Amino acid sequence: MESKTTNGELRDVVILGAGAAGSWAAWRAAAEGVKDVLLLEKTPRLGTKILASGGTRCNLTTTLGPDEAAELFGTAGSRFLRRAFRTLPPQKLREFFAELGVPTLIAPLEKVFPMSGQAKDVRDALLSAVEMTGVELRLNAEATSIQPLSGEQASWSVQLQGGEVILAKRLVLATGGMSYPGAGTTGDGYPWVRKLGLDFVAPVPALAPIQSAETWVHELAGNSLQDVEIRLLNDNGKELGRRRRPLLFTHTGVSGPGAMDLSGIIARTMEDGAGAASIKGWTLRADLMPDVTREELRQVLIAVAALPGGPLLMRGLPIVLSERFPMLEVPSKRILNEVFQEAGLSSRAGHQALTKSARHALIEALKGLKIPVSGTLGFEKAEVTSGGLALRSVDPGTCRVRGLENLWVIGELLDVDGPIGGLNFQAAFATGEICALDLAKQL
Ligand SMILES: Cc1cc2nc3c(=O)[nH]c(=O)nc-3n(C[C@H](O)[C@H](O)[C@H](O)COP(=O)(O)OP(=O)(O)OC[C@H]3O[C@@H](n4cnc5c(N)ncnc54)[C@H](O)[C@@H]3O)c2cc1C
């Protein structure tokens, strides 16, 4: 596999991909004294995905501490990321951005945004940092292959679209995953690391909206619940994941952080099993009142039945719920309508319909509205990719690839993906940071 090719421009550090991880590694390595850093980006701009992130507000990190944040990446992910997150904790990342002219603010659900609310400011700050530290940025420069060299000077050669070859003493791969392919991320790094014989986890879309074939779900499009606990159950009723986050009904199923955070499990099972057949019978169960116990709901329903004038249950239930729990969100009428359907009650049912068994069914529907699942919207709509270079191939203290000279892999090309909430940028920046410090250490 090794080539002795030596023609081409020789550079010290070549970084492929000017996304969050690559841009961060580039300017930080240069700031730490690395003299010759070349950053290659295939799209016409640095940080294409940053611009689209967080609804163009860019949720750039989290308020969580480094260990808590790392834990949200699962067992292997958290073990791998802990050192990077301790080196660049979320708080330190915010301080860096403040120094770069982007003060941040805290939003609900542990999110952190630029104070301006503009993702562009985050991107522009990274671009300025890259320019100010003397990194050479080349846009519209797509790498098509990489090759290890046995020559004395260069360790790697990088072939660009159009045929140009660049030689690198040290090479950093930061080409991201394959979600939102329109942003330039089309999984280009995957065949490269596979060809090098490195362990690889098949990529699947994560943080994608979840599809449901149920018409009633589509008909609720536009309805949302801000505080709902969602559990993903398989056909045997085994719980596969749980998130307490907002949920949004859409024309194809459900979206919002609560649903999207669980989508990777569905996609992974479809990839590893028999496609859609492997998730047959899977459901999301939405607890619409996570802070209200079943007994409290029972008392609510008894109070509804005793309301003067005997209003329809559909009218009485929101009245008593908001009286007893004024701080809690009461589900919209259209969502309650589905809750009634699931409980086997008509939306026109009066209080006399509230038998003991109807009460039980209504409580269970409120505590676990059943949303059948049929798939996810895939890479086109996924915010991240789950899978990539297996973490055992990489040193967690530096992001150096084990067993290969002078090669680093950072960001989403690695098999790390976390839930919504600034965690994926945190992972991209922090892996970029430990790579940059390692590059500078070798001076
Ligand atoms: C719509 C959307 C919203 C998001 N919102 C958030 C959010 O608010 N908070 C959060 O934490 N995460 C968010 N994410 C996830 C976040 O964007 C990624 O996790 C993060 O960008 C990964 O950083 P990265 O540098 O590894 O990859 P990327 O940022 O994807 O960068 C990879 C770069 O490499 C370039 N590239 C690819 N192949 C080549 C090649 N062959 N040659 C040269 N260059 C190449 C690409 O063009 C790209 O610029 C969002 C994602 C999407 C799609």
The ligand as a Tripos MOL2 file, in Angstrom:
@<TRIPOS>MOLECULE
LIG
   53    58     1     0     0
SMALL
NO_CHARGES

@<TRIPOS>ATOM
      1 C1        -28.6190   20.9000   10.1610 C.3       1 LIG1
      2 C2        -27.6080   20.5980   11.2260 C.ar      1 LIG1
      3 C3        -27.6590   21.2670   12.4240 C.ar      1 LIG1
      4 C4        -26.7340   20.9640   13.4210 C.ar      1 LIG1
      5 N1        -26.7890   21.6680   14.5850 N.ar      1 LIG1
      6 C5        -25.9030   21.3990   15.5550 C.ar      1 LIG1
      7 C6        -25.8820   22.1660   16.7590 C.ar      1 LIG1
      8 O1        -26.6090   23.1590   16.8920 O.2       1 LIG1
      9 N2        -25.0090   21.7920   17.7370 N.ar      1 LIG1
     10 C7        -24.1390   20.7470   17.5840 C.ar      1 LIG1
     11 O2        -23.3650   20.4640   18.4970 O.2       1 LIG1
     12 N3        -24.1050   20.0370   16.4360 N.ar      1 LIG1
     13 C8        -24.9480   20.3490   15.4290 C.ar      1 LIG1
     14 N4        -24.8900   19.6370   14.2660 N.ar      1 LIG1
     15 C9        -23.8520   18.6080   14.1220 C.3       1 LIG1
     16 C10       -22.4950   19.2930   13.7780 C.3       1 LIG1
     17 O3        -22.6760   20.1400   12.6870 O.3       1 LIG1
     18 C11       -21.4360   18.2290   13.4750 C.3       1 LIG1
     19 O4        -21.3860   17.2880   14.5040 O.3       1 LIG1
     20 C12       -20.0660   18.8870   13.3070 C.3       1 LIG1
     21 O5        -20.1060   19.8400   12.2680 O.3       1 LIG1
     22 C13       -18.9940   17.8500   13.0200 C.3       1 LIG1
     23 O6        -17.7920   18.5310   12.8090 O.3       1 LIG1
     24 P1        -16.6910   17.9390   11.8190 P.3       1 LIG1
     25 O7        -15.6740   19.0080   11.6750 O.co2     1 LIG1
     26 O8        -16.2770   16.6120   12.2310 O.co2     1 LIG1
     27 O9        -17.4520   17.7820   10.4420 O.3       1 LIG1
     28 P2        -18.0670   18.9090    9.5110 P.3       1 LIG1
     29 O10       -18.3460   20.1230   10.2770 O.co2     1 LIG1
     30 O11       -19.1600   18.2440    8.8000 O.co2     1 LIG1
     31 O12       -16.8800   19.2710    8.5310 O.3       1 LIG1
     32 C14       -16.3120   18.3950    7.6140 C.3       1 LIG1
     33 C15       -15.7660   19.2460    6.4790 C.3       1 LIG1
     34 O13       -14.9630   18.4490    5.6210 O.3       1 LIG1
     35 C16       -15.2090   18.8370    4.2930 C.3       1 LIG1
     36 N5        -14.8420   17.7360    3.4200 N.ar      1 LIG1
     37 C17       -15.4880   16.5470    3.2780 C.ar      1 LIG1
     38 N6        -14.8570   15.7730    2.3930 N.ar      1 LIG1
     39 C18       -13.7850   16.4860    1.9610 C.ar      1 LIG1
     40 C19       -12.7700   16.2150    1.0170 C.ar      1 LIG1
     41 N7        -12.7440   15.0770    0.3130 N.pl3     1 LIG1
     42 N8        -11.8060   17.1460    0.8140 N.ar      1 LIG1
     43 C20       -11.8310   18.3330    1.4990 C.ar      1 LIG1
     44 N9        -12.8000   18.6510    2.3860 N.ar      1 LIG1
     45 C21       -13.7610   17.7290    2.6180 C.ar      1 LIG1
     46 C22       -16.6870   19.1440    4.2730 C.3       1 LIG1
     47 O14       -17.0480   19.9540    3.1850 O.3       1 LIG1
     48 C23       -16.8780   19.8270    5.6200 C.3       1 LIG1
     49 O15       -16.7000   21.2270    5.5130 O.3       1 LIG1
     50 C24       -25.7710   19.9440   13.2450 C.ar      1 LIG1
     51 C25       -25.7260   19.2770   12.0170 C.ar      1 LIG1
     52 C26       -26.6220   19.5990   11.0160 C.ar      1 LIG1
     53 C27       -26.5260   18.8800    9.7080 C.3       1 LIG1
@<TRIPOS>BOND
     1     1     2 1
     2     2     3 ar
     3     2    52 ar
     4     3     4 ar
     5     4     5 ar
     6     4    50 ar
     7     5     6 ar
     8     6     7 ar
     9     6    13 1
    10     7     8 2
    11     7     9 ar
    12     9    10 ar
    13    10    11 2
    14    10    12 ar
    15    12    13 ar
    16    13    14 ar
    17    14    15 1
    18    14    50 ar
    19    15    16 1
    20    16    17 1
    21    16    18 1
    22    18    19 1
    23    18    20 1
    24    20    21 1
    25    20    22 1
    26    22    23 1
    27    23    24 1
    28    24    25 2
    29    24    26 1
    30    24    27 1
    31    27    28 1
    32    28    29 2
    33    28    30 1
    34    28    31 1
    35    31    32 1
    36    32    33 1
    37    33    34 1
    38    33    48 1
    39    34    35 1
    40    35    36 1
    41    35    46 1
    42    36    37 ar
    43    36    45 ar
    44    37    38 ar
    45    38    39 ar
    46    39    40 ar
    47    39    45 ar
    48    40    41 1
    49    40    42 ar
    50    42    43 ar
    51    43    44 ar
    52    44    45 ar
    53    46    47 1
    54    46    48 1
    55    48    49 1
    56    50    51 ar
    57    51    52 ar
    58    52    53 1
@<TRIPOS>SUBSTRUCTURE
     1 LIG1         1 GROUP 0 **** ****
